[in-house]
Amino acid sequence: MNRKTLLILGIASLLFAACQQKVRKASLWIGTPINLEYSNLLHISQKEAITQIVIDNPWDSTAILDQYVLVPKKMELTDSLRKILPKGQVIRTPLTKAVVLSSVHAGLFLELHSLSAIAGVCDSEYMLNEQIQTNIKDGQIIDLGSGITPNIERMVEVKPDGILASPFQNSGGHGRIEQLGTPIIECADYMETSPLGRAEWIRFYGLLLGQEQLADSLFALTSERYEALSALAQTTKNRPTVFSGLKSSSAWYIAGGKSVTSGFFGDAAGNYIWHNNTSYGSIPMSFERVFEQAKNAAIWLFKYNTKNDLTYQLLKEEYTPYAGFAAYQNHRVYACNTGKVRYYDETPFHPELFLADIIRIFHPELKLEGKNHYFFPLK
């Protein structure tokens, strides 16, 4: 038995211990764990050339959402090795023909110098990056239609080596794309409980794209800047009350008290109206209930997407009761037109940019240098 075979079998025997999908976290490690400072859902360990990724289920703390074994494409994956690898998805890295179902992660490929690794995208109209749009027009990136109902036939033609998709609670999976046999990478980063917890997922995506060192350095810089900004915000005694969002049809979806949004407001030394809520996701509320709890809040922030910027008058015309909020009456409404700025592309993995925005809004007394990127006073 040669040295290469011994190495492969040694790695495989360690991996085999993690073969069950729903097991406790303590039994999952097969190699040397990589220290993750902020993420609560992501676990990474490495043994020689193989990396194990484990993603906790955000909706069931006793279960695993998915796990992956990253095997370099240059490493021979023999039948004997494949048989004894743990259950879960084997992903050959780096990805070179990925399908990306959201603009959030498409922008990340660009930052990781891996734009050429995107073979197809969904919801291309929401991708504001000029280079991505150019590659779509030139046919280098295939437009696969809606992320809810992607064009499966065109996706088959792309022959992707990985599909990046966001999981949702009680969704029943990812539909027809599961039948392709292509590894589906669960992008559950949005379910993290802190802005830096979500941003740290760039280290996972860096491993998928063969850009581990670049991803680590980018995150180190992001976290350093974010922590410095938050520390500055905490020096003030002012804690303005804040709420966010808009009424959508018959409900107003507020961010849970354990959500990333709530984390942002706390790190900016703001007093989020629902910070005591225990939900990690969005919660539907009636307008009446939101108004009852937020009518006297000092600051109101929301996102929207229209060709022309909203004004106080247009907001009132959209729904007259909006004018009853104190923040409206005192002209403390700040909005982000996501049709004009790359909020969704940038802020998940550069939370320091959004944090700087809201610190300037919450605490003008700190006189933070620079200009806002996303949120501006309503005209």
KOLKE-364235 format. One record per atom (N, C-alpha, C): x, y negated, z negated. Coordinates in steps of 0.02 Angstrom, whole numbers, padded with zeros to 5 digits, always signed. Layout:
XYZ
...
***
This chain:
+00043+00059+00000
+00000+00000+00000
+00045-00062+00000
+00037-00105+00052
+00082-00162+00057
+00062-00219+00010
+00106-00269+00007
+00096-00324-00040
+00033-00363-00025
+00019-00374+00040
-00041-00412+00060
-00104-00376+00037
-00106-00310+00046
-00165-00272+00026
-00175-00274-00049
-00119-00268-00086
-00124-00273-00160
-00151-00340-00181
-00129-00394-00148
-00152-00460-00165
-00227-00467-00153
-00249-00443-00096
-00320-00448-00079
-00363-00408-00128
-00342-00347-00144
-00380-00306-00190
-00380-00335-00260
-00324-00367-00279
-00321-00398-00345
-00371-00456-00350
-00374-00496-00297
-00421-00551-00296
-00492-00525-00298
-00505-00474-00257
-00573-00447-00251
-00597-00417-00317
-00553-00384-00353
-00574-00354-00416
-00594-00407-00467
-00561-00464-00463
-00580-00520-00508
-00646-00550-00487
-00656-00556-00422
-00719-00583-00397
-00778-00539-00413
-00767-00475-00415
-00822-00426-00422
-00860-00436-00487
-00827-00463-00538
-00859-00472-00603
-00915-00523-00600
-00918-00563-00547
-00969-00615-00542
-01022-00598-00491
-01040-00536-00484
-01082-00515-00428
-01156-00527-00438
-01180-00542-00498
-01251-00551-00508
-01270-00624-00500
-01328-00637-00469
-01350-00705-00457
-01375-00739-00520
-01412-00704-00562
-01440-00735-00621
-01406-00707-00684
-01353-00739-00703
-01315-00719-00762
-01294-00781-00800
-01270-00770-00860
-01247-00826-00901
-01182-00856-00872
-01173-00920-00883
-01115-00955-00856
-01049-00924-00879
-01047-00901-00942
-00985-00879-00971
-00953-00820-00934
-00992-00782-00897
-00966-00723-00863
-00947-00735-00790
-00947-00798-00769
-00940-00812-00698
-00868-00823-00675
-00824-00844-00719
-00758-00864-00696
-00716-00806-00673
-00686-00813-00615
-00645-00759-00588
-00572-00778-00583
-00558-00841-00592
-00489-00865-00587
-00477-00922-00634
-00438-00969-00613
-00423-01027-00654
-00476-01081-00642
-00514-01100-00693
-00565-01151-00683
-00534-01219-00666
-00565-01254-00620
-00546-01323-00605
-00584-01369-00652
-00550-01412-00685
-00581-01457-00733
-00625-01508-00698
-00690-01506-00713
-00737-01555-00688
-00759-01598-00748
-00749-01663-00744
-00760-01706-00802
-00833-01725-00812
-00872-01730-00758
-00938-01760-00764
-00995-01715-00742
-00984-01672-00693
-01038-01631-00666
-01061-01579-00717
-01128-01572-00722
-01157-01522-00766
-01179-01459-00728
-01186-01465-00663
-01214-01410-00623
-01161-01370-00585
-01105-01400-00572
-01055-01371-00528
-00998-01340-00567
-00978-01280-00546
-00921-01246-00577
-00876-01219-00521
-00812-01231-00528
-00764-01210-00477
-00706-01174-00510
-00687-01117-00483
-00626-01084-00506
-00590-01055-00446
-00525-01047-00453
-00484-01024-00397
-00437-00968-00419
-00427-00922-00373
-00379-00868-00382
-00344-00858-00316
-00279-00874-00316
-00241-00871-00254
-00275-00914-00200
-00292-00884-00143
-00320-00924-00088
-00396-00928-00090
-00427-00892-00137
-00500-00889-00138
-00528-00934-00193
-00582-00968-00176
-00615-01014-00223
-00686-00990-00236
-00706-00989-00298
-00775-00972-00315
-00811-01035-00337
-00870-01045-00308
-00914-01101-00325
-00977-01073-00356
-00996-01099-00413
-01059-01080-00445
-01099-01143-00458
-01162-01142-00437
-01207-01199-00448
-01263-01177-00494
-01268-01209-00552
-01322-01194-00598
-01388-01216-00568
-01442-01181-00587
-01508-01200-00565
-01532-01261-00605
-01544-01317-00572
-01564-01377-00610
-01630-01370-00646
-01672-01322-00624
-01739-01315-00651
-01746-01255-00698
-01691-01217-00706
-01691-01159-00750
-01621-01150-00777
-01610-01172-00839
-01543-01172-00867
-01514-01103-00878
-01555-01051-00873
-01530-00983-00883
-01510-00950-00817
-01521-00984-00762
-01510-00952-00696
-01460-00992-00654
-01437-00959-00603
-01392-00989-00554
-01432-01004-00491
-01421-01063-00463
-01454-01081-00401
-01422-01043-00343
-01356-01043-00340
-01321-01006-00288
-01247-01003-00306
-01212-00958-00274
-01140-00955-00283
-01107-00936-00217
-01046-00959-00209
-01011-00951-00146
-00940-00928-00159
-00914-00892-00110
-00843-00873-00110
-00813-00904-00048
-00768-00952-00059
-00736-00986-00003
-00673-00949+00016
-00672-00924+00077
-00615-00885+00103
-00586-00922+00163
-00523-00940+00162
-00493-00976+00219
-00501-00936+00284
-00514-00972+00337
-00522-00939+00402
-00458-00905+00425
-00402-00930+00402
-00338-00899+00421
-00325-00834+00384
-00365-00819+00333
-00357-00758+00294
-00401-00703+00323
-00374-00646+00337
-00413-00591+00366
-00465-00566+00316
-00527-00563+00338
-00581-00539+00296
-00600-00469+00320
-00567-00419+00293
-00576-00350+00315
-00642-00322+00288
-00665-00269+00318
-00726-00237+00295
-00720-00214+00223
-00662-00187+00206
-00652-00162+00137
-00654-00219+00087
-00628-00277+00104
-00631-00334+00059
-00702-00361+00054
-00736-00365+00110
-00804-00391+00110
-00850-00349+00066
-00839-00283+00066
-00883-00239+00027
-00878-00251-00047
-00821-00272-00071
-00813-00279-00144
-00814-00352-00167
-00827-00397-00121
-00836-00466-00142
-00902-00473-00179
-00910-00523-00222
-00972-00531-00260
-01030-00548-00214
-01090-00532-00238
-01150-00552-00201
-01151-00628-00197
-01182-00653-00145
-01181-00725-00133
-01153-00738-00064
-01145-00799-00048
-01127-00818+00020
-01051-00827+00027
-01024-00791+00075
-00954-00800+00093
-00950-00856+00145
-00910-00906+00131
-00902-00962+00177
-00830-00966+00200
-00819-00963+00266
-00752-00969+00293
-00735-01043+00299
-00681-01063+00269
-00662-01133+00268
-00597-01146+00305
-00589-01207+00332
-00636-01263+00327
-00693-01257+00377
-00751-01288+00359
-00806-01291+00407
-00786-01332+00467
-00805-01310+00526
-00789-01347+00587
-00850-01360+00631
-00907-01327+00614
-00968-01336+00653
-01028-01338+00605
-01029-01387+00561
-01080-01391+00510
-01143-01426+00536
-01200-01404+00510
-01263-01440+00520
-01278-01476+00455
-01292-01540+00460
-01303-01582+00401
-01374-01610+00403
-01413-01594+00352
-01484-01612+00354
-01499-01679+00323
-01450-01714+00296
-01464-01780+00266
-01408-01829+00283
-01428-01893+00285
-01379-01946+00299
-01329-01954+00243
-01349-01935+00182
-01304-01939+00124
-01240-01901+00137
-01248-01839+00160
-01189-01796+00168
-01155-01806+00235
-01191-01831+00284
-01159-01848+00348
-01107-01904+00338
-01125-01954+00298
-01078-02008+00283
-01017-01983+00246
-01027-01932+00205
-00972-01904+00166
-00920-01870+00212
-00943-01837+00265
-00897-01806+00313
-00851-01859+00342
-00879-01917+00356
-00839-01971+00385
-00785-01992+00336
-00803-01999+00272
-00755-02022+00223
-00700-01970+00211
-00717-01907+00220
-00668-01854+00212
-00631-01837+00276
-00632-01885+00324
-00595-01878+00387
-00615-01814+00424
-00679-01797+00421
-00702-01734+00450
-00764-01745+00494
-00769-01802+00526
-00827-01816+00568
-00834-01764+00623
-00778-01740+00649
-00779-01691+00704
-00808-01624+00681
-00815-01615+00616
-00842-01552+00590
-00918-01551+00589
-00949-01608+00605
-01022-01610+00609
-01044-01589+00679
-01081-01534+00683
-01105-01510+00748
-01177-01531+00761
-01216-01541+00708
-01286-01559+00716
-01312-01594+00654
-01362-01638+00664
-01392-01675+00609
-01467-01677+00617
-01501-01691+00561
-01573-01704+00562
-01585-01776+00539
-01643-01801+00557
-01663-01869+00537
-01609-01920+00556
-01587-01917+00618
-01532-01960+00641
-01549-02034+00638
-01614-02050+00640
-01633-02121+00639
-01615-02156+00573
-01602-02115+00521
-01584-02145+00457
-01508-02149+00447
-01471-02128+00496
-01398-02129+00490
-01372-02193+00522
-01350-02240+00480
-01333-02306+00503
-01261-02313+00526
-01220-02262+00513
-01150-02267+00533
-01143-02268+00609
-01107-02317+00634
-01101-02326+00707
-01066-02267+00741
-01014-02239+00708
-00977-02184+00739
-01020-02122+00745
-01061-02109+00693
-01106-02051+00696
-01157-02061+00752
-01184-02121+00758
-01233-02135+00811
-01201-02128+00880
-01138-02150+00886
-01103-02143+00950
-01093-02070+00968
-01074-02030+00919
-01064-01958+00932
-01129-01923+00949
-01185-01947+00922
-01250-01919+00940
-01266-01935+01013
-01256-01998+01032
-01270-02019+01100
-01226-01984+01151
-01163-01971+01131
-01116-01937+01176
-01126-01862+01178
-01169-01836+01135
-01181-01764+01134
-01131-01725+01093
-01086-01759+01058
-01039-01724+01014
-01073-01699+00951
-01126-01734+00932
-01169-01712+00877
-01239-01703+00905
-01269-01645+00892
-01335-01629+00919
-01389-01652+00870
-01438-01688+00896
-01495-01711+00856
-01545-01653+00850
-01555-01630+00790
-01598-01572+00778
-01667-01590+00753
-01685-01654+00759
-01753-01675+00741
-01762-01687+00667
-01822-01673+00643
-01840-01686+00574
-01807-01638+00526
-01786-01664+00468
-01757-01620+00417
-01807-01574+00386
-01872-01592+00390
-01925-01549+00362
-01939-01491+00409
-01941-01505+00474
-01953-01452+00524
-01900-01458+00579
-01838-01438+00565
-01785-01444+00615
-01797-01399+00675
-01767-01418+00731
-01773-01379+00792
-01727-01318+00786
-01757-01261+00770
-01718-01200+00757
-01683-01176+00820
-01717-01182+00877
-01688-01157+00939
-01623-01195+00956
-01623-01260+00946
-01562-01300+00959
-01509-01285+00906
-01532-01270+00846
-01484-01254+00793
-01449-01188+00809
-01485-01141+00838
-01454-01077+00858
-01401-01090+00911
-01415-01136+00957
-01367-01151+01010
-01303-01182+00981
-01310-01220+00927
-01252-01252+00895
-01205-01199+00865
-01232-01143+00841
-01193-01090+00808
-01154-01118+00748
-01190-01147+00700
-01156-01179+00643
-01121-01128+00598
-01068-01151+00565
-01035-01108+00516
-01054-01126+00444
-01100-01174+00438
-01127-01193+00373
-01183-01243+00382
-01234-01239+00340
-01290-01286+00342
-01296-01319+00274
-01288-01385+00272
-01293-01422+00209
-01365-01446+00201
-01399-01421+00148
-01469-01436+00137
-01482-01449+00063
-01528-01493+00049
-01545-01509-00020
-01601-01464-00045
-01592-01432-00103
-01645-01389-00130
-01697-01431-00168
-01758-01404-00170
-01811-01438-00207
-01849-01387-00249
-01872-01408-00306
-01907-01364-00351
-01972-01338-00320
-01983-01273-00326
-02044-01240-00303
-02056-01249-00228
-02001-01258-00190
-02009-01268-00118
-02015-01202-00080
-01998-01147-00112
-02001-01082-00079
-01942-01069-00033
-01889-01108-00040
-01830-01097+00002
-01825-01148+00058
-01788-01129+00110
-01774-01175+00165
-01807-01155+00231
-01858-01112+00226
-01896-01095+00286
-01858-01054+00336
-01868-01069+00400
-01843-01027+00455
-01767-01027+00460
-01734-01080+00435
-01661-01082+00442
-01628-01026+00401
-01664-00998+00353
-01635-00943+00315
-01627-00880+00357
-01664-00877+00412
-01662-00818+00456
-01601-00819+00503
-01565-00874+00505
-01509-00880+00551
-01448-00840+00529
-01445-00825+00465
-01386-00789+00439
-01326-00834+00427
-01336-00899+00433
-01283-00948+00421
-01283-00967+00347
-01225-00974+00315
-01224-00995+00245
-01260-01062+00236
-01308-01063+00190
-01343-01124+00172
-01312-01151+00108
-01285-01210+00112
-01250-01240+00055
-01299-01285+00018
-01314-01267-00043
-01364-01303-00083
-01334-01368-00110
-01355-01423-00081
-01329-01489-00102
-01372-01516-00158
-01361-01488-00217
-01401-01507-00276
-01371-01565-00314
-01325-01601-00283
-01291-01655-00318
-01340-01708-00344
-01396-01717-00308
-01444-01769-00329
-01478-01752-00395
-01472-01691-00418
-01503-01670-00481
-01456-01677-00540
-01397-01704-00530
-01352-01717-00587
-01383-01770-00632
-01359-01773-00693
-01388-01818-00743
-01350-01884-00750
-01296-01893-00713
-01259-01955-00718
-01232-01973-00649
-01221-02037-00636
-01194-02058-00571
-01127-02026-00555
-01082-02023-00603
-01017-01992-00591
-01023-01917-00585
-01072-01887-00618
-01084-01815-00610
-01101-01798-00538
-01142-01841-00507
-01159-01830-00437
-01099-01843-00392
-01064-01898-00406
-01008-01917-00363
-00953-01864-00364
-00947-01827-00419
-00894-01777-00425
-00903-01719-00377
-00962-01713-00349
-00974-01660-00299
-00932-01670-00236
-00903-01728-00227
-00859-01738-00170
-00802-01688-00172
-00784-01665-00231
-00730-01617-00238
-00750-01549-00209
-00813-01530-00216
-00839-01469-00186
-00840-01476-00110
-00865-01532-00085
-00868-01542-00013
-00799-01547+00017
-00752-01574-00021
-00683-01575+00002
-00655-01505+00012
-00672-01459-00032
-00650-01389-00025
-00681-01357+00037
-00744-01373+00051
-00777-01345+00110
-00745-01369+00174
-00718-01430+00173
-00691-01460+00234
-00615-01458+00238
-00584-01424+00191
-00511-01421+00192
-00478-01487+00174
-00514-01528+00136
-00489-01595+00117
-00489-01602+00041
-00464-01551+00008
-00466-01549-00065
-00428-01607-00097
-00367-01619-00075
-00327-01672-00105
-00356-01742-00092
-00381-01753-00032
-00412-01817-00016
-00473-01828-00060
-00515-01777-00066
-00576-01783-00107
-00559-01797-00180
-00509-01762-00206
-00490-01773-00276
-00465-01844-00287
-00426-01870-00240
-00399-01937-00249
-00454-01990-00242
-00501-01979-00196
-00556-02026-00189
-00599-02028-00252
-00612-01969-00280
-00653-01967-00340
-00616-01998-00399
-00552-01987-00404
-00514-02016-00460
-00518-02092-00458
-00514-02121-00398
-00519-02193-00392
-00589-02218-00407
-00639-02181-00383
-00709-02200-00396
-00724-02199-00471
-00705-02145-00505
-00721-02139-00576
-00684-02192-00617
-00622-02207-00597
-00584-02259-00633
-00619-02327-00628
-00640-02344-00569
-00674-02408-00558
-00741-02410-00594
-00777-02355-00590
-00844-02352-00621
-00839-02360-00697
-00793-02324-00727
-00785-02327-00800
-00764-02397-00822
-00722-02430-00783
-00700-02498-00800
-00759-02547-00797
-00801-02540-00746
-00860-02583-00740
-00909-02572-00797
-00921-02509-00813
-00968-02494-00867
-00942-02521-00934
-00877-02514-00945
-00847-02540-01007
-00856-02615-01012
-00850-02649-00955
-00860-02721-00954
-00932-02739-00972
-00980-02702-00943
-01051-02715-00957
-01067-02706-01031
-01037-02657-01062
-01052-02643-01133
-01026-02697-01180
-00986-02743-01154
-00959-02796-01198
-01011-02849-01213
-01066-02851-01175
-01117-02901-01186
-01172-02874-01231
-01202-02917-01271
-01257-02896-01315
-01324-02899-01279
-01325-02930-01222
-01387-02937-01183
-01406-02870-01153
-01467-02848-01164
-01492-02785-01136
-01560-02797-01104
-01561-02823-01042
-01625-02840-01010
-01666-02777-00996
-01731-02783-01006
-01776-02727-00989
-01784-02725-00913
-01787-02663-00886
-01788-02655-00813
-01833-02596-00794
-01865-02602-00736
-01900-02546-00706
-01887-02547-00631
-01906-02493-00597
-01889-02488-00526
-01944-02454-00487
-01940-02461-00421
-01985-02427-00376
-02044-02469-00354
-02087-02438-00312
-02148-02467-00286
-02204-02415-00287
-02264-02439-00285
-02321-02395-00278
-02319-02362-00210
-02330-02296-00207
-02332-02259-00144
-02398-02222-00139
-02442-02246-00095
-02509-02219-00090
-02545-02225-00157
-02564-02169-00187
-02602-02174-00250
-02558-02167-00312
-02493-02157-00302
-02448-02146-00360
-02387-02191-00356
-02357-02201-00414
-02294-02236-00420
-02245-02186-00449
-02193-02168-00412
-02146-02118-00435
-02089-02152-00473
-02090-02142-00539
-02038-02173-00580
-01981-02123-00590
-01921-02148-00598
-01863-02106-00610
-01863-02083-00683
-01853-02018-00693
-01853-01990-00761
-01796-02018-00803
-01805-02012-00868
-01756-02039-00914
-01689-02004-00913
-01686-01944-00885
-01624-01907-00879
-01596-01909-00808
-01625-01950-00766
-01605-01954-00695
-01542-01996-00686
-01514-01990-00626
-01455-02031-00608
-01473-02105-00611
-01533-02123-00589
-01554-02193-00590
-01554-02220-00661
-01582-02182-00707
-01582-02203-00777
-01510-02210-00803
-01466-02164-00781
-01396-02168-00801
-01363-02231-00777
-01378-02252-00716
-01352-02314-00690
-01371-02373-00734
-01435-02377-00751
-01460-02434-00790
-01427-02436-00859
-01418-02377-00889
-01385-02375-00954
-01312-02396-00949
-01278-02373-00897
-01207-02390-00889
-01197-02464-00873
-01250-02496-00846
-01247-02568-00832
-01273-02608-00891
-01283-02576-00948
-01308-02609-01009
-01376-02640-00997
-01420-02601-00964
-01489-02621-00957
-01534-02575-00998
-01592-02599-01015
-01640-02560-01055
-01695-02536-01009
-01686-02475-00983
-01734-02446-00936
-01798-02428-00974
-01855-02449-00948
-01919-02440-00982
-01932-02367-01001
-01911-02320-00957
-01926-02249-00970
-01863-02209-00988
-01816-02242-01022
-01753-02207-01037
-01763-02149-01087
-01817-02150-01125
-01830-02096-01173
-01865-02036-01142
-01885-02043-01079
-01917-01987-01044
-01866-01930-01035
-01889-01868-01037
-01843-01810-01034
-01838-01778-00965
-01868-01808-00914
-01868-01779-00847
-01805-01799-00809
-01781-01751-00768
-01722-01764-00726
-01740-01790-00657
-01802-01780-00637
-01823-01800-00571
-01872-01858-00572
-01914-01862-00521
-01964-01916-00517
-02030-01893-00547
-02067-01941-00574
-02130-01926-00607
-02184-01971-00577
-02239-01942-00552
-02292-01984-00525
-02334-02014-00581
-02346-02079-00576
-02388-02115-00624
-02437-02158-00586
-02493-02173-00618
-02540-02221-00589
-02511-02291-00595
-02534-02336-00551
-02511-02405-00556
-02529-02434-00624
-02588-02417-00649
-02611-02445-00712
-02564-02426-00770
-02541-02365-00769
-02496-02343-00823
-02428-02377-00817
-02403-02383-00756
-02340-02418-00746
-02346-02491-00768
-02400-02522-00748
-02409-02593-00765
-02413-02602-00841
-02448-02557-00874
-02455-02562-00946
-02387-02562-00981
-02341-02520-00956
-02276-02513-00990
-02223-02561-00964
-02230-02585-00902
-02177-02625-00872
-02197-02697-00858
-02257-02716-00876
-02280-02783-00857
-02237-02839-00885
-02205-02828-00943
-02164-02881-00973
-02089-02871-00962
-02070-02821-00923
-01999-02808-00910
-01967-02868-00876
-01904-02880-00892
-01869-02940-00867
-01851-02933-00793
-01832-02872-00771
-01805-02863-00703
-01839-02805-00668
-01852-02815-00604
-01884-02764-00562
-01840-02753-00501
-01820-02690-00490
-01781-02672-00431
-01818-02620-00390
-01813-02625-00325
-01842-02572-00283
-01807-02571-00215
-01817-02515-00179
-01791-02506-00111
-01849-02503-00063
-01838-02524-00002
-01888-02521+00050
-01853-02518+00118
-01891-02507+00170
-01861-02502+00237
-01908-02534+00287
-01895-02596+00305
-01934-02632+00355
-01887-02672+00399
-01912-02691+00458
-01871-02730+00505
-01855-02798+00476
-01905-02830+00445
-01895-02896+00416
-01893-02890+00340
-01852-02932+00309
-01846-02931+00236
-01911-02951+00202
-01926-02918+00147
-01985-02936+00108
-01976-03003+00072
-02031-03036+00059
-02032-03097+00019
-02082-03087-00037
-02083-03134-00083
-02133-03130-00137
-02204-03131-00108
-02215-03173-00058
-02281-03177-00028
-02301-03112+00006
-02254-03082+00044
-02270-03019+00078
-02281-02963+00028
-02244-02963-00027
-02253-02912-00078
-02323-02917-00109
-02344-02978-00121
-02411-02989-00149
-02465-02969-00099
-02453-02983-00035
-02502-02964+00017
-02507-02888+00023
-02450-02854+00011
-02450-02781+00015
-02493-02750-00040
-02489-02778-00101
-02530-02753-00156
-02535-02809-00208
-02592-02840-00211
-02601-02900-00252
-02581-02892-00325
-02597-02836-00358
-02579-02829-00429
-02504-02833-00443
-02460-02825-00392
-02389-02833-00404
-02373-02901-00436
-02413-02951-00418
-02400-03018-00443
-02411-03025-00518
-02439-02974-00549
-02451-02977-00621
-02390-02962-00663
-02338-02933-00634
-02277-02917-00672
-02240-02982-00690
-02214-02984-00750
-02175-03042-00772
-02115-03053-00727
-02084-02999-00705
-02025-03005-00662
-02043-03040-00597
-02103-03027-00571
-02127-03061-00510
-02137-03135-00525
-02171-03149-00579
-02188-03218-00595
-02125-03260-00611
-02074-03228-00638
-02012-03263-00656
-01958-03259-00603
-01977-03231-00545
-01930-03224-00489
-01867-03186-00509
-01878-03128-00540
-01823-03083-00558
-01833-03016-00523
-01853-03018-00460
-01862-02958-00419
-01803-02953-00371
-01771-02894-00369
-01713-02883-00326
-01726-02821-00284
-01714-02826-00220
-01733-02771-00175
-01676-02753-00127
-01680-02692-00103
-01630-02665-00056
-01667-02641+00006
-01652-02671+00063
-01681-02650+00127
-01636-02596+00156
-01655-02533+00145
-01613-02477+00166
-01609-02469+00242
-01650-02506+00278
-01645-02506+00351
-01588-02549+00377
-01559-02588+00332
-01506-02634+00353
-01439-02621+00318
-01440-02588+00262
-01377-02573+00226
-01372-02498+00213
-01311-02473+00205
-01299-02401+00200
-01304-02378+00127
-01360-02393+00096
-01369-02375+00026
-01366-02299+00016
-01406-02262+00056
-01410-02189+00047
-01345-02154+00068
-01310-02183+00116
-01247-02153+00139
-01191-02161+00087
-01191-02218+00053
-01132-02237+00014
-01138-02226-00061
-01195-02245-00091
-01198-02248-00164
-01193-02180-00199
-01217-02124-00170
-01210-02061-00207
-01138-02044-00225
-01091-02060-00180
-01021-02042-00193
-00977-02104-00205
-01009-02162-00205
-00975-02224-00225
-01021-02262-00273
-01036-02232-00329
-01082-02265-00376
-01056-02330-00404
-00990-02340-00400
-00962-02402-00427
-00987-02463-00388
-01005-02454-00324
-01030-02509-00285
-01099-02531-00308
-01143-02482-00321
-01210-02497-00346
-01206-02524-00417
-01162-02495-00458
-01155-02518-00527
-01135-02591-00529
-01089-02610-00486
-01067-02680-00483
-01126-02726-00464
-01168-02703-00417
-01228-02741-00398
-01272-02756-00458
-01289-02704-00495
-01338-02714-00549
-01307-02748-00610
-01242-02743-00619
-01210-02781-00672
-01215-02856-00657
-01204-02875-00594
-01211-02945-00575
-01283-02970-00586
-01331-02925-00574
-01402-02943-00583
-01420-02946-00657
-01400-02895-00695
-01418-02892-00766
-01380-02944-00807
-01317-02956-00789
-01273-02995-00832
-01234-03049-00793
-01269-03099-00768
-01233-03153-00733
-01183-03188-00778
-01194-03181-00845
-01147-03214-00891
-01077-03184-00889
-01071-03122-00863
-01005-03090-00858
-00965-03116-00799
-00999-03148-00752
-00967-03178-00694
-00921-03128-00657
-00950-03069-00643
-00913-03017-00608
-00896-03040-00537
-00834-03033-00518
-00812-03055-00452
-00843-03013-00396
-00844-03041-00337
-00869-03005-00279
-00942-03022-00264
-00967-02993-00209
-01036-03004-00188
-01073-02937-00186
-01138-02941-00193
-01178-02880-00193
-01179-02847-00124
-01183-02780-00126
-01184-02740-00064
-01256-02722-00043
-01300-02711-00093
-01364-02679-00078
-01425-02718-00103
-01423-02741-00165
-01482-02773-00195
-01473-02849-00197
-01526-02883-00172
-01525-02956-00168
-01590-02985-00194
-01590-03046-00218
-01651-03077-00242
-01704-03080-00187
-01765-03063-00205
-01820-03070-00156
-01828-03143-00138
-01840-03156-00075
-01845-03226-00052
-01915-03253-00067
***
